[in-house]
Amino acid sequence: AYEVTPSTIRYNVKKIVEAGSIDHKGGNGRANKITKNIAKIIGQYIRKNNTISVHKIANKLEARNIRVSYRTICKYMKS
């Protein structure tokens, strides 16, 4: 069967008392470069011209003072 160490039990009890849950808190890690606002702009470009290249999207964003690499846009579109 499963053997749970006393330290694991203490840790989880403390977590429940402090946070109300043992769920992962989240929020750690790097923030996304493409925000919801930028994603909306990219979507508009694609709706206007669905054959537009990621290089052209990056250039159009650059013209709006939004610096995003074409590689980042490509990764975003694949996800």
Secondary structure, DSSP 8 states (H G I E B T S, - for coil): -----HHHHHHHHHHHHHHSS-S-----S---SS-HHHHHHHHHHHHH-TT--HHHHHHHHHHTT----HHHHHHHHH-
